[in-house]
Amino acid sequence: MSFLKKLIGRSSEPEAEVDNEPVDYRRARRDGTYKVVTVTYPTGYVRKGVAVDISDTGVRVRFFQRGELPSRVELKIDGQSGKRTADVVWQETHDAGFKFVG
């Protein structure tokens, strides 16, 4: 509530309502999971992590150690056949979001 409204009981401008809900840009529903993911860099370097949620279009992986990811990697997710090419969409300290390519 504005100071003016408190002081005289009204304001010259209507107060805007603020929507604090985060915007979700995901294209598919994600399901929680806990599967080991092997991430292979274009250089051949291999890194392990855990998929914490997955969808038809992407996956969020939590890593045990920090490290910069290249823009494109190959992912092998336990319980799924074959490898999937993925682009790194975002990266934080220990988590990264990947979008499956093709």
C-alpha positions as CSV (number, residue, x, y, z in Angstrom):
1,M,0.0,0.0,0.0
2,S,1.4,3.4,-0.9
3,F,2.1,6.2,1.6
4,L,-0.5,8.4,0.0
5,K,-3.2,5.8,0.3
6,K,-2.3,5.2,4.0
7,L,-2.3,9.0,4.6
8,I,-5.6,10.0,3.0
9,G,-7.3,6.7,2.3
10,R,-7.0,6.8,-1.5
11,S,-4.3,7.2,-4.2
12,S,-4.2,9.0,-7.5
13,E,-3.1,5.9,-9.3
14,P,-4.5,2.3,-9.0
15,E,-1.9,-0.1,-7.5
16,A,-0.8,-2.7,-10.0
17,E,-0.9,-6.3,-8.8
18,V,2.4,-8.1,-9.0
19,D,2.5,-11.6,-10.2
20,N,5.4,-13.4,-8.4
21,E,4.9,-16.7,-10.2
22,P,8.0,-17.6,-12.2
23,V,7.6,-18.0,-15.9
24,D,8.1,-21.6,-17.1
25,Y,9.4,-21.7,-20.7
26,R,9.6,-25.5,-20.9
27,R,8.1,-27.0,-24.0
28,A,7.3,-30.4,-22.4
29,R,6.4,-31.6,-18.9
30,R,9.3,-32.7,-16.9
31,D,9.3,-35.8,-14.6
32,G,11.5,-36.2,-11.6
33,T,14.1,-38.9,-11.9
34,Y,17.4,-40.0,-10.5
35,K,19.5,-41.7,-13.2
36,V,23.3,-41.6,-13.8
37,V,24.2,-39.6,-16.9
38,T,27.5,-39.9,-18.7
39,V,28.3,-36.6,-20.5
40,T,30.9,-36.8,-23.3
41,Y,32.5,-33.6,-24.6
42,P,33.5,-33.1,-28.2
43,T,37.2,-33.6,-27.1
44,G,36.3,-37.0,-25.7
45,Y,36.4,-35.9,-22.0
46,V,33.8,-37.8,-20.0
47,R,32.0,-36.5,-17.0
48,K,29.3,-38.1,-14.8
49,G,26.2,-36.5,-13.2
50,V,22.7,-37.4,-12.2
51,A,19.5,-36.6,-14.1
52,V,17.1,-35.0,-11.6
53,D,14.3,-34.3,-14.1
54,I,13.8,-35.3,-17.7
55,S,11.3,-34.7,-20.5
56,D,11.0,-35.5,-24.2
57,T,12.9,-32.3,-25.1
58,G,15.5,-32.1,-22.4
59,V,17.1,-32.9,-19.1
60,R,18.5,-31.2,-16.0
61,V,21.7,-32.8,-14.7
62,R,23.3,-32.3,-11.3
63,F,27.1,-32.7,-11.2
64,F,29.2,-33.6,-8.2
65,Q,32.0,-31.1,-9.1
66,R,32.0,-27.7,-10.8
67,G,33.2,-27.4,-14.4
68,E,32.4,-25.5,-17.6
69,L,30.5,-27.4,-20.2
70,P,30.9,-26.9,-24.0
71,S,27.9,-25.8,-25.9
72,R,27.1,-29.3,-27.3
73,V,27.6,-32.7,-25.7
74,E,26.6,-36.4,-26.0
75,L,24.5,-37.8,-23.2
76,K,24.1,-41.4,-22.2
77,I,21.3,-41.8,-19.6
78,D,21.1,-45.0,-17.7
79,G,18.1,-47.0,-18.6
80,Q,17.9,-45.5,-22.1
81,S,19.4,-47.0,-25.2
82,G,22.0,-45.1,-27.2
83,K,23.4,-41.6,-26.8
84,R,21.6,-38.3,-27.3
85,T,23.2,-35.1,-28.6
86,A,22.2,-32.1,-26.5
87,D,22.9,-28.4,-26.4
88,V,23.6,-26.7,-23.0
89,V,20.8,-24.2,-22.4
90,W,21.9,-23.0,-19.0
91,Q,24.5,-23.8,-16.4
92,E,24.8,-23.0,-12.7
93,T,27.3,-24.1,-10.1
94,H,26.4,-27.8,-10.0
95,D,23.3,-28.0,-12.3
96,A,22.9,-27.7,-16.0
97,G,19.9,-27.8,-18.4
98,F,20.2,-29.6,-21.7
99,K,18.0,-29.5,-24.8
100,F,18.0,-32.6,-26.9
101,V,19.0,-32.1,-30.6
102,G,17.4,-34.0,-33.4
